[in-house]
Amino acid sequence: MIPIRSTIKTENIPYVNYGLLAVNILVFVYAFSLQGEALEAFYQMHGIVPSKIISLEAYGFLDRTAKYFSSMFIHENWLHIGGNMIFLYIFGNAVEDLLGHARYLLFYLVCGLVAVFVHVILISHSTVPVIGASGAISGVLGIYILFFPRSRIFTLLIVLVFVYFVRVRAYLFIIFWFAIQFLTEIGYIGDEEAEGLWAHLTGFICGIMAGSGFFYTKRNPYEKYRSGQKAEW
């Protein structure tokens, strides 16, 4: 299932989300230009190696903090960044319109940082660099399902050799997406390969928790988002 667009029409230009998309793409283009040892050195320098990051002697405070942020903007391959950026564009624009520019940036970064931190703790023995925006984007999906559950996602559905375009309720799309992530990586729990699972799970929960507070304090001005009745193509 590949999301194409949603029925939510934003009222403000999502400058922050466009900026996040641009930074992720530019970093990927730079990393893609590197080869061999240079690329590995880039991952080691700007990604997070759990076995090193938990060692207080390995990095200073500022260096450790910088890695938590930089790791969220690095992607391994075209499939990795393509999937993340599509989801960020489709769902992030509406969430920024909901939260406002500054609050959205803070929300995005907090979800990403929490996801990376939990992942590092759970696989602290790993020597594989942790990279990717999955945790932050999962947080975006978490708050999206609270405020826009009835919006529809225009989706490209591929079944074997057949291609379909369908409209799926947002809550069903996100639940199905989450189930696929879980089932795909459940067999790797306790292994380094479970990176995606822990990042998605933690980011998603963080997004729901942060969104819940906003939901109950700001729900009246955003009835149109929750109901989906004013959503447009």
C-alpha positions in Angstrom: 0.0 0.0 0.0 1.5 3.3 -1.2 -0.3 6.5 -0.1 -0.8 9.0 -2.9 -2.6 11.8 -1.1 -5.2 12.4 1.6 -8.5 14.2 1.7 -7.3 16.8 4.2 -6.8 20.2 2.6 -4.3 22.3 4.6 -5.0 26.0 5.2 -1.4 27.0 5.7 1.7 26.3 3.7 3.7 23.6 5.6 7.0 25.3 5.5 8.5 23.1 8.2 7.5 19.9 6.6 8.9 21.0 3.3 12.1 21.9 5.1 12.3 18.5 6.7 11.7 16.8 3.3 14.4 19.0 1.7 17.0 18.3 4.4 16.4 14.5 4.3 16.7 14.5 0.5 19.9 16.6 0.5 21.6 14.5 3.1 20.7 11.4 1.1 22.0 12.8 -2.1 25.3 13.7 -0.4 25.6 10.2 1.2 24.8 8.6 -2.1 27.8 10.4 -3.6 30.1 8.6 -1.2 31.5 5.2 -1.7 33.0 2.3 0.3 35.0 3.5 3.4 33.9 7.1 3.0 30.2 6.1 3.2 30.8 3.8 6.2 32.7 6.6 7.9 29.8 8.9 7.3 27.4 6.5 8.9 29.7 6.0 11.9 30.2 9.7 12.3 26.6 10.9 12.0 24.6 7.8 12.8 24.3 6.2 16.3 26.2 3.0 17.1 24.4 1.8 20.2 27.4 -0.1 21.7 29.4 3.2 21.5 26.7 5.7 22.4 26.0 4.1 25.8 29.7 4.3 26.7 30.2 7.6 28.5 33.8 7.6 27.5 33.2 7.2 23.7 31.7 10.7 23.1 31.3 14.0 24.8 27.9 15.4 25.6 27.7 17.7 22.6 28.9 15.0 20.2 26.4 12.5 21.6 23.6 14.9 21.4 24.5 15.9 17.8 24.4 12.2 16.7 20.9 11.8 18.0 19.7 14.6 15.8 21.8 13.8 12.7 20.9 10.1 12.7 17.3 11.1 12.0 18.2 12.6 8.6 20.2 9.8 7.2 18.8 7.0 5.0 20.4 3.9 3.6 19.0 3.5 0.1 16.3 4.7 -2.3 13.6 2.5 -0.9 14.4 3.6 2.6 14.1 7.3 1.9 11.4 7.0 -0.7 9.0 5.3 1.7 9.8 7.6 4.5 9.4 10.8 2.5 6.2 9.8 0.9 4.6 9.2 4.3 6.1 12.4 5.7 4.7 14.4 2.8 1.2 12.8 2.9 0.7 12.9 6.6 3.1 15.6 7.8 1.5 18.5 5.9 -1.8 18.0 7.7 -0.2 17.6 11.1 1.8 20.8 10.7 -1.4 22.6 9.7 -3.0 21.3 12.9 -0.2 22.0 15.3 1.4 25.1 13.8 5.0 25.4 12.5 7.0 25.7 15.7 5.0 23.1 17.6 5.1 20.7 14.7 8.9 20.9 14.5 9.2 20.3 18.2 6.8 17.4 18.0 8.6 15.8 15.1 12.0 16.0 16.8 10.8 14.8 20.2 9.2 11.7 18.6 12.3 11.0 16.7 14.6 11.4 19.6 12.5 9.2 21.9 12.3 6.5 19.3 16.1 6.5 18.8 16.8 6.6 22.5 14.5 3.6 23.2 15.9 1.6 20.3 19.5 2.2 21.5 18.6 1.0 25.0 16.9 -2.1 23.7 19.8 -3.2 21.4 22.7 -1.6 23.3 25.0 -4.4 22.2 24.6 -3.5 18.5 27.5 -2.2 16.4 25.2 -1.3 13.4 24.6 2.5 13.0 21.1 3.5 13.7 19.8 5.9 11.0 16.5 7.0 9.5 13.4 9.1 10.2 11.1 6.2 10.9 10.6 7.1 14.6 9.7 10.7 13.9 7.4 9.8 11.0 5.7 7.1 13.1 5.0 9.9 15.6 3.3 11.9 12.9 1.1 8.9 12.1 0.3 8.5 15.8 -1.2 12.0 16.0 -2.7 11.8 12.6 -4.9 8.9 13.6 -6.2 10.9 16.5 -7.3 14.0 14.6 -7.9 12.7 11.1 -9.2 9.2 11.5 -12.1 9.6 9.0 -10.1 11.3 6.3 -9.5 9.1 3.2 -6.1 8.1 1.8 -6.0 7.7 -1.9 -3.8 4.6 -2.1 -1.9 2.5 -4.7 -2.6 -1.1 -3.9 -0.5 -3.8 -5.5 -1.7 -7.4 -5.3 0.6 -9.8 -7.1 0.6 -8.4 -10.7 -2.6 -6.4 -10.3 -2.6 -2.7 -9.5 -5.6 -0.9 -7.9 -6.3 2.7 -6.8 -8.5 2.7 -3.7 -9.7 5.2 -1.0 -9.0 3.9 2.5 -10.1 5.5 5.8 -7.0 6.9 7.5 -7.4 4.9 10.7 -7.6 1.6 8.7 -4.6 2.6 6.5 -2.5 3.4 9.5 -3.6 0.3 11.5 -2.8 -1.9 8.4 0.6 -0.2 8.0 1.5 -0.7 11.6 0.4 -4.4 11.5 2.6 -4.9 8.4 5.6 -3.3 10.2 5.0 -5.5 13.3 4.5 -8.8 11.4 7.5 -8.1 9.1 10.0 -7.6 11.9 8.5 -9.5 14.9 10.8 -12.4 14.1 13.9 -10.2 14.7 13.0 -9.1 18.2 16.2 -9.0 20.2 18.2 -8.7 17.1 19.8 -5.8 15.4 17.4 -6.2 12.5 14.5 -5.1 14.8 15.5 -1.5 14.3 12.4 -0.6 12.2 10.0 -2.3 14.6 11.3 -0.5 17.8 11.6 2.8 16.0 8.1 2.6 14.5 6.5 1.3 17.8 8.1 3.9 20.0 7.5 6.8 17.7 3.9 5.8 17.1 3.2 5.6 20.9 5.0 8.9 21.5 2.9 10.6 18.8 -0.3 9.3 20.3 0.7 10.3 23.8 1.7 13.8 22.7 -1.3 14.2 20.5 -3.7 13.1 23.2 -2.8 16.1 25.4 -3.3 18.4 22.4 -6.5 16.6 21.5 -8.2 17.3 24.8 -7.0 20.9 25.1 -7.6 22.0 21.5 -10.3 19.8 20.3 -13.0 22.4 19.8 -11.2 24.5 17.2 -10.3 21.3 15.2 -13.7 19.6 14.9 -13.4 19.8 11.1 -10.3 17.7 11.3 -11.7 15.1 13.6 -15.0 14.8 11.7 -13.4 15.0 8.2 -16.5 16.6 6.9 -14.7 19.7 5.6 -11.9 17.7 4.0 -11.4 18.1 0.3 -9.4 16.5 -2.5 
